Amino acid sequence: MSNATAIVKAGLTKRYARERRFRLFGLVSIVISLSFLAALLITIFAQGLPALRQTYIQLPVNLDPALLAVNASDSPELLQKAKYAKAIEAALIERFPGVTDRKQKMALIRGLLSKSADNELKSQVLANPKLIGSQQNFWFLANDDIDTYIKGNIDRSLPEADRRIKDFQLAWLDDLEAKGQIEKRFNTVFFTSGDSREPEQAGVLGALMGSFYTMFVTLALSFPLAVAAAIYLEEFAPKNNPLVDFIEVNINNLAAVPSIVFGLLGLAVFIQFFGVPRSTPLVGGLVLSLQTLPIIIIAARAALKAVPPSIRQAAYGMGASRMQTVFHHTLPLAMPGILTGTILGMAHALGETAPLLMVGMVAFIMSVPEGITDPATILPVQIYLWSDSPERAFVEKTSAAIIVLLFFLILMNLLAVLLRKKFERRW
Amino acid sequence: MKKLSMAIAVSLLTVAGVAQARDNIEIVGSSTVYPFSTMVAENFAKNSGNVAPKVESTGTGGGMKLFCASAGAESPDMTGASRRIKETELADCKKNGITPVEIKMGYDGIAIANSKKAPNFKITRKQLFLALAKTVPVEKDGKVEMIANPYKNWKDIDASLPDEPIEVLGPPPTSGTRDAFVELVMDAGCKEFPSIKALEKTDEKQFKGICGSMREDGKYIEAGENDNLIVQKLDANPKAVGIFGFSFLEQNEDKVKGANVDGVDISFDNIASGKYPVSRPLFLYVKKEHVGSVKGIEEFLAELTSDEAWGDTGYLTEKGMIPMPQDERDSFAEAAKSLKALEAL
């Protein structure tokens, strides 16, 4: 055996061991990051999924014309103003006779059904005024405390003083349950209404539409600007020009600026100087497009650079002008890369809250926005606001809103992956 | 795409030109008042059929700044405050041609709480000051000296307190709850030392420095603005004590309990009667100039001052606000109705 092979053989086991160790480290780091992700997802889904179902209580209501102060033949305006709350109050007292204590009576009238019960009854009666004068069974949304209990988040075995649901309320609920007058249904309210301070009436639609309009403004502003800037810098700008280099360095710096800075800029420039209304998707979108612009420019430039020079040279060879070359050949070939970068930039903007704090989008807004100049909030802000609310029932709403946000982020990332897969070319 | 961006640019310019009249009320201000002002906003919108107001939570100071900045339609109509307006803020408002109308909404209690798993906590404001101040007075050779807070255990302060290390989770300096805590607990506890109390007259700046500075050696932990987080941390760590608003105590009575301060338990009745020492008033300031030009302000105030809202059993009390006594309610309801301007403090 020669000397060299002896040296190699001696070190061989050590080198193999080193490789095994390295592989093990890699595997361990993957397992650790995956378990963090799993822990996050499991807690969010465990807390958020119950929010998809909401507790409803059935109550026989006597639609007595004397109590409602209207008749079936009255005009819709009069029906609007009928005393629905009175009818519900009477129905509750009839359902649970024997409640005489003042505090218990308050809990019965205020604490069993949601505060929107009279509105629910109103819409039912308006849809069918013939109901007036008869006894009908209606299902009403339950109050948030009741809902929390039904979902098992209040421990019955605790001493009464430590529970938000007292013994007398438990007796009512047991009675309702025994008679099948309480059930959980799919929570349509959560997906069809705006924010509310009552957890059982709160929904994400307002924030979802706010996010949609904000993203729309961001995309409409940043995409054309960014692509134009990228084309100019990549295809037309003079090479080795100090001014162009300066611009390039600044674009790269801009992409690394903390987002709150863009918020302050937005406040000073858009709101205070241009007078754009606060809290609107318009101003939010303007701020976010400042943030997204450099990201898309960088992605678009990389995509343009990746188109091989042979394509351009062939186009020139056929007599195309520079502009024709860009728009007929380079840009279409770079588009998948540009779109991927855009979607990732947008997904980033979708999860942003800090800059929007400064332009007044962290606000309680009940109505669902209908345009880019209506006051609106966005999903991450809605999550933040709910997580800060004292009511226990907002815990599950917070997690449910996170699920909705995650769903859209995954959807956007998936779209980026699909686009890349579909249009990707290897040269 | 091009057309679209053009359209947006054009709409931007037109918006810039006119500060148009609004049909929705805009409210800014304290995060403590936010849960209550949003409640009123929601009920106002439902009951009157008006457009729902927009309520931003900007903090008391930030709200005042926005409120007093201008009388134009783009500025907010109301601001919530967890303390009374300051002289400088009122002067700022007046300088910009704004007449604020002051309405006291009710009271908010600040709870000193710990986990249900831990024994009951009974403490005085003087003891809290000694536990949390940056420097404390110590008697040495007949003279009082200020030294860096040496207390590490509750027991070191007073034998009646538990034998546990001091660990208090509380709000950061940006929070209105912190301002109120300093004013109601630290300042009050501080004044029980005659030598410091004397300072208030001779050197107010030093007095404020001594009483208002919380210790920074890790015994007082700034837990962020989110009170739910403090409740969770208390539940996980029965040795810790937390400082947060009464509404969070009410919602989490299965997890945490409030301490007895100066011999008074924290409860709805004790705060309402003024016995519990750590409670503060909540205010709403309304811009008189906007009444009439912004739709619904008067109706909003009528909703706020109705018995269904701020009465003894109103919906605001359900959310944890402590109502004012009847005569105080009457006088502020009258001020809201007649839009009585706040001339001076």
Chai-1 contact restraints between the chains, C-beta under 6 A:
chainA,res_idxA,chainB,res_idxB,connection_type,confidence,min_distance_angstrom,max_distance_angstrom,comment,restraint_id
A,L158,B,D254,contact,1.0,0.0,6.0,A-B,restraint_1
A,D162,B,E253,contact,1.0,0.0,6.0,A-B,restraint_2
A,D162,B,D254,contact,1.0,0.0,6.0,A-B,restraint_3
A,R197,B,T38,contact,1.0,0.0,6.0,A-B,restraint_4
A,R197,B,M39,contact,1.0,0.0,6.0,A-B,restraint_5
A,R197,B,E42,contact,1.0,0.0,6.0,A-B,restraint_6
A,A220,B,L4,contact,1.0,0.0,6.0,A-B,restraint_7
A,A220,B,S5,contact,1.0,0.0,6.0,A-B,restraint_8
A,P224,B,M1,contact,1.0,0.0,6.0,A-B,restraint_9
A,P224,B,S5,contact,1.0,0.0,6.0,A-B,restraint_10
A,F274,B,A16,contact,1.0,0.0,6.0,A-B,restraint_11
A,G275,B,A16,contact,1.0,0.0,6.0,A-B,restraint_12
A,V276,B,V15,contact,1.0,0.0,6.0,A-B,restraint_13
A,S279,B,K54,contact,1.0,0.0,6.0,A-B,restraint_14
A,G360,B,E56,contact,1.0,0.0,6.0,A-B,restraint_15
A,A363,B,K54,contact,1.0,0.0,6.0,A-B,restraint_16
A,A363,B,V55,contact,1.0,0.0,6.0,A-B,restraint_17
A,A363,B,E56,contact,1.0,0.0,6.0,A-B,restraint_18
A,F364,B,T38,contact,1.0,0.0,6.0,A-B,restraint_19
A,F364,B,V55,contact,1.0,0.0,6.0,A-B,restraint_20
A,I365,B,K54,contact,1.0,0.0,6.0,A-B,restraint_21
A,M366,B,A52,contact,1.0,0.0,6.0,A-B,restraint_22
A,S367,B,A52,contact,1.0,0.0,6.0,A-B,restraint_23
A,P375,B,K54,contact,1.0,0.0,6.0,A-B,restraint_24
A,D388,B,N226,contact,1.0,0.0,6.0,A-B,restraint_25
A,P390,B,S247,contact,1.0,0.0,6.0,A-B,restraint_26
A,P390,B,F248,contact,1.0,0.0,6.0,A-B,restraint_27
A,P390,B,Q251,contact,1.0,0.0,6.0,A-B,restraint_28
A,R392,B,Q251,contact,1.0,0.0,6.0,A-B,restraint_29
